[in-house]
């Protein structure tokens, strides 16, 4: 059975990979940075503005969408992509990460997690079966197994218990999946920064023969070295012919290092969150704080090399500084679109360097570039 | 000397007029509804989104822009339209209305108005000379004389004093104007709802031979009948060959009635302000409150007859209800763009009805249509 996902490796360069991910709603070149549409919309952007950045996948958060407006409402609207007018592929997370990080937890046991709704305080339960049912309703191209995400740092025995439970929950997620022909279910490798636990998690999940594997529980405060070491350990244990998704990552430099280690997919709120705080990326590597006084009359766009709506449209730092200083929404939009486009330029460049066989040298030079800090 | 403005009457139909306003930055068919970009941006919209609604003129508020970022910053950015990437014509008000309605007034005398900055409490002064200097820096195609705006209702002797002062200030505004070849200075007729004072104001201002005339001090709480009666009195006293601009108006029904009486130009924050509150216009005449529960699964666009970004793009009431309920910015953008497009459809329709000689019948039928209230 072909299933809803095909992944083709177009080239490798050392550990770095360039691939093509074919999903029911579209084809996505990898490495890919996915935009986060937490509650069904990328903050401060319309779907067509996000599409114009070249983004190939929009995420939705099952936790948020299940609470508001409810997964059945999205289902009745034709599924996430049709409902929010996103013309390409979509992915939903399992809700686990938000339950563990945002909600007031009531209890975690083998069955699942009970928590209080941050909207109205109601006690709700999320289990592997419930998460998958919600994701079947939301209807994204890629859905995620329900996992347990212990905070970092946690004692090793707690992480080990979470790994074992995540494996059992992954099996239950797979059993509960009612749309395997339409939606690709990814497993999530846990294990914190413990190499042996990551290996144990991967060894338990790979036999499930899921169409893709995610690496969860990173980018939660660990050092760059710990992230690198963990990826060095886990990526070789994942099937070479399936996509690898590093969840919640990250900064541009995180992507450059993780692609070198064999990661294909990323998502993070950082580009849009920083944008709303007036911090924008510059090429090849740097950031500007738009509110800084030195931009008061600066006639340049954020980045003269950028082709986003704002930069190509001639929106100046002077105008953007004003919009951010007085709190005009258009300033949030321009900065968000710019940062999303910057992430796409970065993944496009990484892909080109893999295809032409120069990734390692390019990445080393990029990472050695002192970040330009403006404002 | 030709000056920066040409106005051609393309047709009349009873009192209603269809014209073409040629300005340095573009040609504007009338009747025209202008979008308000208070602080240099239409709230929740990028300039290209506003342009896509068919809007021909964007306003800037001199009061706000003079305080933040300062008129010189806008001047050094190439003037308002270049700075905020607006591809068509611009208009700035004099700052008078905001000083009288928003600021903590310190003193009004023949020289001008002293007030406290709402940003930092500094005492500032606005005079006819200062207002025009600021507007010369902002660089809009149309600028406005500095006027005194007494609140409604005010005793007749106060309104009479304001009319006389507004005349003297209009002369000073004209004398202070340093860019008469680039910027068309409009006079503002005051007089509240007193017909004789309106006549006195018009009679005093028309001899200044300004390129256009505005009617100020309406849409501040008076009844529709009072507005109609005032326009019935004042429009015939204004030069037939010059554009007439009813400031701060208004609701769609206000436009339909005012065009019947000979008004050519309008501006109002109502379409975008209502949009941000989740209230959107429907054709031909009605409003929906997007947050209403009955839209939870409504698969229709706001208005199936509309060709705006949201409606033509298939954005549903279900999705918009969700965005407005959870406070996502994209919801403000879609609703704002829709309402702005609705106002353009209204002015385009009014113009067509003048051109084909059926305005009076069309307006009577439109005004007799019971407003559809949804949600």
Interface residues (C-beta under 8 A of the other chain):
Chain A: X39 X40 X41 X42 X43 X44 X45 X46 X47 X48 X68 X69 X73 X76 X77 X78 X83 X84 X85 X296 X297 X299 X309 X313 X314 X315 X316 X318 X319 X321 X322 X323 X325 X326 X328 X329 X330 X331 X332 X333 X334
Chain B: X39 X40 X41 X42 X43 X44 X45 X46 X47 X48 X68 X69 X73 X76 X77 X78 X83 X84 X85 X296 X297 X299 X309 X313 X314 X315 X316 X318 X319 X321 X322 X323 X325 X326 X328 X329 X330 X331 X332 X333 X334
